[in-house]
Amino acid sequence: MIRYVGILDGTDDVWGVRVPDLPGCHGGASPQEAIADATSAAREWIEARIAKHLPIPNPSTVADLLRSGEIDRPGRESAVIVRHR
């Protein structure tokens, strides 16, 4: 099972999850729905890459994303796990 780090953001009660390792992969609505949507989007994103014989990116760690500034801690973003099988 591959686990990617998703970033949960609830600014102004508008929830979303983005997955930095999978560009364009995100989900939204409530926190739970955002995580579920991002998990589904990640599955579809990876399956499309496999079908095209393209490489699948290695997952970044939370520490990698914190170091890179991808997670806005003062902005109250949180890391969540987005699983692919």
CYANA upper distance limits for C-alpha pairs under 8 A (distance plus 0.5 A):
  1 MET  CA     83 ARG  CA      7.43
  1 MET  CA     84 HIS  CA      6.42
  1 MET  CA     85 ARG  CA      5.43
  2 ILE  CA     59 PRO  CA      8.12
  2 ILE  CA     83 ARG  CA      6.38
  2 ILE  CA     84 HIS  CA      5.64
  2 ILE  CA     85 ARG  CA      7.13
  3 ARG  CA     59 PRO  CA      7.26
  3 ARG  CA     81 ILE  CA      6.75
  3 ARG  CA     82 VAL  CA      6.17
  3 ARG  CA     83 ARG  CA      4.99
  3 ARG  CA     84 HIS  CA      6.68
  4 TYR  CA     19 VAL  CA      7.63
  4 TYR  CA     21 ASP  CA      7.82
  4 TYR  CA     59 PRO  CA      5.63
  4 TYR  CA     60 SER  CA      7.38
  4 TYR  CA     61 THR  CA      8.45
  4 TYR  CA     81 ILE  CA      6.40
  4 TYR  CA     82 VAL  CA      5.57
  4 TYR  CA     83 ARG  CA      6.72
  4 TYR  CA     84 HIS  CA      8.33
  5 VAL  CA     19 VAL  CA      6.79
  5 VAL  CA     20 PRO  CA      8.14
  5 VAL  CA     21 ASP  CA      8.46
  5 VAL  CA     59 PRO  CA      7.69
  5 VAL  CA     60 SER  CA      7.36
  5 VAL  CA     61 THR  CA      7.36
  5 VAL  CA     62 VAL  CA      7.12
  5 VAL  CA     79 ALA  CA      6.74
  5 VAL  CA     80 VAL  CA      6.25
  5 VAL  CA     81 ILE  CA      5.45
  5 VAL  CA     82 VAL  CA      6.39
  6 GLY  CA     17 VAL  CA      6.39
  6 GLY  CA     18 ARG  CA      5.95
  6 GLY  CA     19 VAL  CA      4.97
  6 GLY  CA     20 PRO  CA      7.56
  6 GLY  CA     35 ILE  CA      8.42
  6 GLY  CA     38 ALA  CA      8.26
  6 GLY  CA     79 ALA  CA      6.20
  6 GLY  CA     80 VAL  CA      5.50
  6 GLY  CA     81 ILE  CA      6.31
  6 GLY  CA     82 VAL  CA      6.34
  7 ILE  CA     16 GLY  CA      8.50
  7 ILE  CA     17 VAL  CA      5.68
  7 ILE  CA     18 ARG  CA      5.83
  7 ILE  CA     19 VAL  CA      6.86
  7 ILE  CA     20 PRO  CA      8.41
  7 ILE  CA     71 ILE  CA      7.27
  7 ILE  CA     77 GLU  CA      6.90
  7 ILE  CA     78 SER  CA      6.09
  7 ILE  CA     79 ALA  CA      5.21
  7 ILE  CA     80 VAL  CA      6.52
  8 LEU  CA     15 TRP  CA      7.69
  8 LEU  CA     16 GLY  CA      6.27
  8 LEU  CA     17 VAL  CA      4.96
  8 LEU  CA     18 ARG  CA      7.42
  8 LEU  CA     31 PRO  CA      7.88
  8 LEU  CA     34 ALA  CA      8.35
  8 LEU  CA     35 ILE  CA      8.28
  8 LEU  CA     77 GLU  CA      6.06
  8 LEU  CA     78 SER  CA      5.59
  8 LEU  CA     79 ALA  CA      6.61
  8 LEU  CA     80 VAL  CA      7.10
  9 ASP  CA     14 VAL  CA      8.28
  9 ASP  CA     15 TRP  CA      6.16
  9 ASP  CA     16 GLY  CA      5.91
  9 ASP  CA     17 VAL  CA      6.81
  9 ASP  CA     76 ARG  CA      7.50
  9 ASP  CA     77 GLU  CA      5.33
  9 ASP  CA     78 SER  CA      7.24
 10 GLY  CA     14 VAL  CA      5.74
 10 GLY  CA     15 TRP  CA      4.79
 10 GLY  CA     16 GLY  CA      7.04
 10 GLY  CA     31 PRO  CA      8.12
 10 GLY  CA     76 ARG  CA      8.28
 10 GLY  CA     77 GLU  CA      7.84
 11 THR  CA     15 TRP  CA      7.34
 11 THR  CA     75 GLY  CA      8.46
 14 VAL  CA     28 GLY  CA      8.30
 14 VAL  CA     29 ALA  CA      7.26
 14 VAL  CA     30 SER  CA      8.12
 15 TRP  CA     28 GLY  CA      5.94
 15 TRP  CA     29 ALA  CA      5.77
 15 TRP  CA     30 SER  CA      6.08
 15 TRP  CA     31 PRO  CA      6.32
 15 TRP  CA     34 ALA  CA      7.03
 16 GLY  CA     26 HIS  CA      7.52
 16 GLY  CA     27 GLY  CA      5.99
 16 GLY  CA     28 GLY  CA      4.61
 16 GLY  CA     29 ALA  CA      7.01
 16 GLY  CA     30 SER  CA      8.25
 16 GLY  CA     31 PRO  CA      7.58
 16 GLY  CA     34 ALA  CA      5.79
 16 GLY  CA     35 ILE  CA      8.33
 17 VAL  CA     26 HIS  CA      5.83
 17 VAL  CA     27 GLY  CA      5.70
 17 VAL  CA     28 GLY  CA      6.81
 17 VAL  CA     34 ALA  CA      6.10
 17 VAL  CA     35 ILE  CA      6.69
 17 VAL  CA     38 ALA  CA      6.70
 18 ARG  CA     24 GLY  CA      8.36
 18 ARG  CA     25 CYS  CA      6.62
 18 ARG  CA     26 HIS  CA      4.85
 18 ARG  CA     27 GLY  CA      7.24
 18 ARG  CA     38 ALA  CA      7.48
 19 VAL  CA     23 PRO  CA      7.40
 19 VAL  CA     24 GLY  CA      8.39
 19 VAL  CA     25 CYS  CA      6.32
 19 VAL  CA     26 HIS  CA      6.72
 19 VAL  CA     38 ALA  CA      7.98
 19 VAL  CA     42 ALA  CA      8.44
 19 VAL  CA     82 VAL  CA      8.45
 20 PRO  CA     25 CYS  CA      8.46
 20 PRO  CA     70 GLU  CA      8.24
 21 ASP  CA     57 PRO  CA      7.03
 21 ASP  CA     58 ASN  CA      8.15
 21 ASP  CA     59 PRO  CA      6.89
 21 ASP  CA     60 SER  CA      7.36
 22 LEU  CA     42 ALA  CA      7.62
 22 LEU  CA     45 TRP  CA      7.88
 22 LEU  CA     57 PRO  CA      7.99
 25 CYS  CA     38 ALA  CA      7.00
 25 CYS  CA     41 ALA  CA      6.21
 25 CYS  CA     42 ALA  CA      6.56
 25 CYS  CA     45 TRP  CA      7.56
 26 HIS  CA     34 ALA  CA      8.24
 26 HIS  CA     37 ASP  CA      7.55
 26 HIS  CA     38 ALA  CA      5.28
 26 HIS  CA     41 ALA  CA      7.01
 26 HIS  CA     42 ALA  CA      8.36
 27 GLY  CA     33 GLU  CA      7.93
 27 GLY  CA     34 ALA  CA      5.01
 27 GLY  CA     35 ILE  CA      6.99
 27 GLY  CA     36 ALA  CA      7.85
 27 GLY  CA     37 ASP  CA      4.96
 27 GLY  CA     38 ALA  CA      4.81
 27 GLY  CA     39 THR  CA      8.46
 27 GLY  CA     41 ALA  CA      7.75
 28 GLY  CA     33 GLU  CA      6.87
 28 GLY  CA     34 ALA  CA      4.48
 28 GLY  CA     35 ILE  CA      8.09
 28 GLY  CA     37 ASP  CA      7.12
 28 GLY  CA     38 ALA  CA      8.18
 29 ALA  CA     33 GLU  CA      6.18
 29 ALA  CA     34 ALA  CA      5.95
 30 SER  CA     34 ALA  CA      6.33
 31 PRO  CA     35 ILE  CA      6.80
 32 GLN  CA     36 ALA  CA      6.75
 33 GLU  CA     37 ASP  CA      6.34
 34 ALA  CA     38 ALA  CA      6.53
 35 ILE  CA     39 THR  CA      6.60
 35 ILE  CA     80 VAL  CA      8.20
 35 ILE  CA     82 VAL  CA      7.59
 36 ALA  CA     40 SER  CA      6.75
 37 ASP  CA     41 ALA  CA      6.55
 38 ALA  CA     42 ALA  CA      6.45
 38 ALA  CA     82 VAL  CA      7.45
 39 THR  CA     43 ARG  CA      6.79
 39 THR  CA     82 VAL  CA      5.75
 39 THR  CA     83 ARG  CA      6.65
 39 THR  CA     84 HIS  CA      7.56
 40 SER  CA     44 GLU  CA      6.85
 41 ALA  CA     45 TRP  CA      6.46
 42 ALA  CA     46 ILE  CA      6.57
 42 ALA  CA     82 VAL  CA      8.06
 42 ALA  CA     83 ARG  CA      8.40
 42 ALA  CA     84 HIS  CA      7.33
 43 ARG  CA     47 GLU  CA      6.61
 43 ARG  CA     84 HIS  CA      6.20
 43 ARG  CA     85 ARG  CA      8.35
 44 GLU  CA     48 ALA  CA      6.58
 45 TRP  CA     49 ARG  CA      6.90
 46 ILE  CA     50 ILE  CA      6.69
 46 ILE  CA     56 ILE  CA      7.18
 47 GLU  CA     51 ALA  CA      6.63
 48 ALA  CA     52 LYS  CA      6.84
 49 ARG  CA     53 HIS  CA      6.62
 49 ARG  CA     54 LEU  CA      5.50
 49 ARG  CA     55 PRO  CA      7.26
 49 ARG  CA     56 ILE  CA      7.33
 50 ILE  CA     54 LEU  CA      6.36
 50 ILE  CA     55 PRO  CA      7.77
 50 ILE  CA     56 ILE  CA      8.04
 60 SER  CA     64 ASP  CA      6.50
 60 SER  CA     65 LEU  CA      7.32
 61 THR  CA     65 LEU  CA      6.93
 62 VAL  CA     66 LEU  CA      6.61
 62 VAL  CA     79 ALA  CA      7.47
 63 ALA  CA     67 ARG  CA      6.60
 64 ASP  CA     68 SER  CA      6.70
 65 LEU  CA     69 GLY  CA      6.70
 65 LEU  CA     70 GLU  CA      5.66
 65 LEU  CA     71 ILE  CA      6.61
 66 LEU  CA     70 GLU  CA      6.62
 66 LEU  CA     71 ILE  CA      6.04
 71 ILE  CA     77 GLU  CA      6.67
 71 ILE  CA     78 SER  CA      7.71
 71 ILE  CA     79 ALA  CA      8.08
 72 ASP  CA     76 ARG  CA      7.03
 72 ASP  CA     77 GLU  CA      5.99
 73 ARG  CA     77 GLU  CA      5.98
 73 ARG  CA     78 SER  CA      7.74
